[in-house]
Amino acid sequence: MAEEKFEEALEKLEEIVKKMESGDLTLDESLKAFEEGIRLSRLCAQKIDEAERRVEILLKTQEGFDVKPFKEKDESDH
């Protein structure tokens, strides 16, 4: 089985949330959907962690890490 991509996992997770929010699932279907949602959520978190580690490695300088936090947009940035 090929490794699931982040975007695909996130899309499936969004679909599960919509189904669960609709209230049309039985208890058993809801439990199965919840289990799958947890699996997908963990997969997405793992993919984000891996991407963060790769970015940190790419930004590493001779003196150490040169990692700067992203600047949050505020009202003055328009």
N, C-alpha and C positions, 0 to 999 in steps of 0.2 A: 504494500500500500504506500503510495506516494505521500510525502509529508504535506500536511495541510498548510496553506498559506494564511497569513494573518488576515488579509482582506476577506478571504472566503469564510474563515472562522467567525469573524466579526459580523458578516452578513447573515450567517446561519444563526448566530446568537440574537441578532436583532429580530429575525423571523420568529424565533422561539418566544422572545419577550412579547411580541405582538399576539401570538397565539394564546399565550398564557393570560395576557391582559384582556383578551376577548371574553374569557369566562366560558368558552364553549367546549373545553376539554374535560374529560372525565378525570376522576382522581388518579387512576392509574396512568392515563395519558399525561396528566400534569406532573406526576412524579418522574416519569421517563423524560419528559421535556426538561424538568428541573435538573436531573442528573446530566443530561446532555449539555445544558446551559452551563453548569459548573465546569464540565470538562472543557468546553470552548472558552470559558472565561479564564481558566488556568492556562490554556494554550496561548491565548492572546497576551496575558501577563508575561508569560515566558518569552514570547517573541519580542515584546517591548523591552524586557530586561536584556535580551541578547543584543538588540539594536543599540541600547544605551551603552553596553560594554564595548561594542564595536566602535561607536563614536568616540568614547573615551580613549580607546587605543589609538585611533586616528589623530586625536588632538594632543596626544602626549608629546611633550617637548623634552629636551635634554635636562632641563631643570626640574621636571616633574609635570604635573598636569596643568594645562592651560585651559581648563574648562570653565566657561562663564555661563551663568544661568541665562535663559532666554528672558528678554525684557518683556514684561507684561504691557500690553497696550493700555494706555489710559486716554482720557479725553483730550489731552494736549498733543497726542500723536496723530491727529487727523490731518 
